[in-house]
Amino acid sequence: MAEARTEARTEGGEAMSEPPESQARSNYEAYMARHREELEREHSGRVALMHNGEVEAIYNDEQDAYQIGVEKHGLGNFSLQVIGEEPVSLGFIGALL
């Protein structure tokens, strides 16, 4: 039996590099493994714009980071990490969103 496969797309119709949940997960894993210590030392409280496991830029404001992320990569193709804050788990409710 053939495996079903869907391709995530941006609002403009371009193919996403990874599904949004994969992009967020891989970026978070990269942040924790490779970037966390240095960023927390130097940029605590600021916002990291991440794409494909790399920190692309650091911003003072989440709104600025989000807007630039959308412009540069399209919705779902990047993630933001507030430096020095643990992500909040939405548990069961998050799985429904």
MARFI-462590 format. One line per 10 residues: number of its first residue (from 0); their letters; for each residue x, y, z of N, C-alpha, C. Coordinates in nm, 4 decimals. Each point is the difference from the previous one (the first is absolute). Example, Ala and Ser with C-alpha at 12.3 -4.5 7.8 and 13.67 -1.06 7.14 Angstrom:
<pts>
0> AS> 1.3190/-0.5690/0.7800/-0.0890/0.1190/0.0000/0.0900/0.1200/0.0000; -0.0350/0.1050/-0.0720/0.0820/0.1190/0.0060/-0.0770/0.1090/0.0730
</pts>
This chain:
<pts>
0> MAEARTEART> 0.0837/-0.1174/0.0000/-0.0837/0.1174/0.0000/0.0884/0.1240/0.0000; -0.0322/0.0977/-0.0827/0.0787/0.1221/-0.0103/-0.0210/0.0868/0.1229; 0.1054/0.0671/0.0430/-0.0068/0.0873/0.1159/-0.0574/0.1349/-0.0427; -0.0986/0.0504/0.0723/-0.0574/0.1309/-0.0301/0.0992/0.1070/0.0413; 0.0142/0.0996/-0.0854/0.0923/0.1074/0.0305/-0.0621/0.1322/-0.0421; 0.0042/0.0967/0.0900/-0.0498/0.1324/-0.0342/0.1173/0.0958/0.0021; -0.0129/0.1059/-0.0748/0.1052/0.1002/-0.0043/-0.0560/0.1303/0.0540; 0.0575/0.0506/0.1059/-0.0451/0.1257/0.0572/0.0431/0.1148/-0.0899; -0.0866/0.0989/-0.0105/0.0271/0.1158/-0.0851/-0.0232/0.1289/0.0778; 0.0693/0.1059/-0.0401/-0.0201/0.1313/0.0598/-0.1253/0.0621/-0.0584
10> EGGEAMSEPP> -0.0404/0.1163/0.0528/-0.1159/0.0700/-0.0543/0.0195/0.0331/-0.1471; 0.1228/0.0252/-0.0422/0.0304/0.0332/-0.1391/0.0082/-0.1219/-0.0901; -0.0130/-0.1203/0.0561/0.0005/-0.1213/-0.0797/0.1349/-0.0686/-0.0112; 0.1074/0.0581/0.0561/0.1311/-0.0637/-0.0059/0.0046/-0.1175/0.0974; 0.0734/-0.1029/-0.0361/0.0142/-0.1166/0.0874/0.0813/0.0386/0.1227; -0.0452/-0.0459/0.1178/0.0744/0.0229/0.1236/0.1135/-0.1013/0.0084; 0.1077/0.0394/0.0641/0.1128/-0.0913/0.0143/-0.0349/-0.1167/0.0913; -0.0816/0.0213/0.1002/-0.0454/-0.1039/0.0927/-0.1410/0.0361/0.0433; -0.0802/-0.0967/0.0414/-0.1295/0.0355/0.0585/0.0230/0.0897/0.1208; -0.0924/0.0921/0.0318/0.0222/0.0953/0.1088/0.0395/-0.0638/0.1324
20> ESQARSNYEA> -0.0643/-0.1112/0.0389/0.0349/-0.0609/0.1285/0.1404/-0.0580/-0.0022; 0.0461/-0.0481/-0.1159/0.1360/-0.0527/-0.0113/0.1025/0.1121/0.0086; -0.0286/0.1128/-0.0647/0.0889/0.1159/0.0039/0.0146/0.0481/0.1447; -0.1106/0.0123/0.0708/0.0063/0.0456/0.1387/0.0768/-0.0994/0.0870; -0.0271/-0.1280/-0.0182/0.0665/-0.1032/0.0808/0.1509/-0.0027/-0.0282; 0.0377/-0.0004/-0.1266/0.1432/-0.0072/-0.0326/0.0727/0.1266/0.0430; -0.0664/0.1151/-0.0116/0.0624/0.1242/0.0461/0.0191/-0.0010/0.1505; -0.1005/-0.0475/0.0734/0.0116/-0.0051/0.1453/0.1114/-0.0960/0.0425; 0.0059/-0.1157/-0.0632/0.1056/-0.0969/0.0320/0.1379/0.0592/-0.0270; 0.0151/0.0721/-0.1125/0.1285/0.0637/-0.0322/0.0320/0.1087/0.1016
30> YMARHREELE> -0.1001/0.0783/0.0386/0.0199/0.1057/0.0995/0.0525/-0.0603/0.1301; -0.0669/-0.1040/0.0475/0.0395/-0.0616/0.1264/0.1393/-0.0636/-0.0087; 0.0297/-0.0664/-0.1094/0.1260/-0.0739/-0.0126/0.1201/0.0889/-0.0326; -0.0196/0.1008/-0.0831/0.1152/0.0739/-0.0522/0.0065/0.1475/0.0356; -0.1128/0.0616/0.0314/-0.0006/0.1458/0.0103/-0.0358/0.0548/0.1375; -0.0669/-0.0774/0.0819/-0.0596/0.0496/0.1238/0.0982/0.0697/0.0934; 0.1075/-0.0664/0.0355/0.0918/0.0566/0.0993/0.0537/0.1360/-0.0414; 0.0520/0.0083/-0.1211/0.0585/0.1254/-0.0478/-0.1054/0.1108/-0.0093; -0.1166/-0.0330/-0.0559/-0.1043/0.1013/-0.0145/-0.0519/0.0483/0.1336; -0.0148/-0.0897/0.0969/-0.0471/0.0418/0.1313/0.1020/0.0886/0.0707
40> REHSGRVALM> 0.1268/-0.0249/-0.0232/0.1059/0.0835/0.0573/-0.0019/0.1399/-0.0603; -0.0205/0.0076/-0.1307/0.0174/0.1266/-0.0719/-0.1298/0.0723/-0.0354; -0.1136/-0.0714/-0.0061/-0.1224/0.0614/-0.0523/-0.1257/-0.0364/0.0787; 0.0109/-0.0284/0.1280/-0.1153/-0.0419/0.0794/-0.1141/0.1017/-0.0107; -0.1226/-0.0525/-0.0213/-0.1174/0.0837/-0.0110/-0.0309/0.0471/-0.1409; 0.0937/-0.0155/-0.0915/-0.0223/0.0381/-0.1396/-0.0593/-0.1185/-0.0752; -0.0248/0.0150/-0.1288/-0.0692/-0.1012/-0.0799/0.0881/-0.0458/-0.1155; 0.0179/-0.1316/-0.0115/0.0769/-0.0579/-0.1107/-0.0960/-0.0407/-0.1113; 0.0287/0.0437/-0.1220/-0.0715/-0.0455/-0.1191/0.0778/-0.1193/-0.0535; -0.0659/-0.1161/-0.0076/0.0684/-0.1230/-0.0403/-0.0633/-0.0580/-0.1257
50> HNGEVEAIYN> 0.0875/-0.0555/-0.0846/-0.0441/-0.0633/-0.1245/0.0962/-0.1137/-0.0314; -0.0547/-0.1184/-0.0267/0.0809/-0.1181/-0.0328/0.1107/-0.0269/0.1011; -0.0324/0.0157/0.1284/0.0939/-0.0329/0.1065/0.1066/0.1042/0.0276; -0.0083/0.1146/-0.0662/0.1003/0.1053/0.0193/-0.0645/0.1258/0.0553; 0.0740/0.0721/0.0841/-0.0440/0.1305/0.0479/0.0359/0.0995/-0.1094; -0.1011/0.0608/-0.0590/0.0237/0.0955/-0.1085/0.0231/0.1406/0.0508; -0.0711/0.0370/0.1070/0.0133/0.1353/0.0525/-0.0564/0.0045/0.1415; 0.0382/0.1041/0.0732/-0.0475/0.0231/0.1356/-0.0725/0.1343/0.0000; -0.1195/0.0032/0.0597/-0.0813/0.1210/0.0051/-0.0372/0.0324/0.1429; -0.0315/0.1272/0.0230/-0.0454/0.0439/0.1316/-0.1485/-0.0260/0.0201
60> DEQDAYQIGV> -0.0736/-0.0153/-0.1090/-0.1448/-0.0048/0.0040/-0.0527/-0.1193/-0.0787; -0.0917/-0.0777/0.0610/-0.0570/-0.1167/-0.0682/-0.0759/0.0385/-0.1265; -0.0701/0.1117/0.0055/-0.0791/0.0423/-0.1155/0.0898/0.0299/-0.1198; 0.1118/0.0675/0.0230/0.0946/0.0280/-0.1091/0.0569/-0.1296/-0.0557; 0.0385/-0.0914/0.0891/0.0576/-0.1273/-0.0439/-0.1015/-0.0789/-0.0818; -0.1252/-0.0014/0.0444/-0.1054/-0.0727/-0.0714/-0.0224/0.0595/-0.1389; -0.0126/0.1313/-0.0079/-0.0257/0.0660/-0.1280/0.1135/-0.0275/-0.0991; 0.1221/0.0098/0.0447/0.1138/-0.0248/-0.0879/0.0057/-0.1473/-0.0385; -0.0304/-0.0896/0.0934/-0.0037/-0.1428/-0.0317/-0.1011/-0.0316/-0.1086; -0.1195/0.0592/0.0087/-0.1034/-0.0217/-0.1010/0.0449/0.0551/-0.1347
70> EKHGLGNFSL> 0.0544/0.1211/0.0003/0.0448/0.0619/-0.1252/0.1113/-0.0809/-0.0665; 0.0905/-0.0494/0.0813/0.1180/-0.0693/-0.0534/-0.0271/-0.1456/-0.0366; -0.0810/-0.0702/0.0821/-0.0155/-0.1449/-0.0170/-0.1427/-0.0467/-0.0247; -0.0981/0.0830/0.0253/-0.1394/-0.0411/-0.0122/-0.0475/-0.0683/0.1273; -0.1322/-0.0010/0.0172/-0.0581/-0.0609/0.1197/0.0373/-0.1473/0.0121; 0.0377/-0.0400/0.1202/0.0305/-0.1393/0.0268/0.1416/-0.0434/-0.0351; 0.0803/0.0891/-0.0557/0.1353/-0.0363/-0.0421/0.1083/0.0533/0.0926; -0.0380/0.0418/0.1193/0.0966/0.0519/0.0968/-0.0613/-0.0162/0.1378; 0.0796/0.0258/0.1014/-0.0535/0.0040/0.1360/0.0727/0.1068/0.0790; -0.0611/0.0402/0.1091/0.0586/0.0987/0.0899/0.0268/-0.0660/0.1337
80> QVIGEEPVSL> 0.1103/0.0372/0.0614/0.0329/-0.0503/0.1328/0.0358/0.1192/0.0871; -0.0796/0.0216/0.1071/0.0356/0.1036/0.0961/0.1163/-0.0562/0.0800; 0.1106/0.0682/-0.0054/0.1242/-0.0500/0.0593/-0.0088/0.0067/0.1524; 0.0226/-0.1139/0.0624/-0.0026/-0.0096/0.1449/-0.1343/-0.0428/0.0560; -0.0979/-0.0217/-0.0865/-0.1312/-0.0460/0.0453/-0.0247/-0.1412/-0.0486; -0.0570/-0.0808/0.0858/-0.0393/-0.1352/-0.0381/-0.1325/0.0093/-0.0751; -0.0181/-0.0815/-0.1037/-0.1286/0.0021/-0.0693/-0.1105/-0.0514/0.0904; -0.1202/0.0506/-0.0207/-0.1161/-0.0409/0.0782/-0.0681/-0.1145/-0.0722; -0.0247/-0.1094/0.0710/-0.0703/-0.1139/-0.0586/-0.1492/0.0231/0.0126; -0.0716/-0.0147/-0.1118/-0.1451/0.0130/0.0030/-0.0667/-0.1340/0.0238
90> GFIGALL> 0.0791/-0.1057/0.0130/-0.0511/-0.1323/0.0293/-0.1078/-0.0458/-0.0970; -0.1075/-0.0522/0.0521/-0.1068/-0.0553/-0.0805/-0.0636/0.1051/-0.0905; -0.0189/0.1201/0.0509/-0.0612/0.1074/-0.0787/0.0881/0.0328/-0.1201; 0.1316/0.0022/0.0181/0.0921/0.0287/-0.1104/-0.0120/-0.1009/-0.1113; -0.0283/-0.1242/0.0333/-0.0137/-0.1042/-0.1030/-0.1241/0.0230/-0.0845; -0.0976/0.0701/0.0535/-0.1230/0.0253/-0.0740/0.0109/0.1224/-0.0902; 0.0956/0.0871/0.0247/0.0140/0.1236/-0.0783/0.0577/-0.0239/-0.1354
</pts>
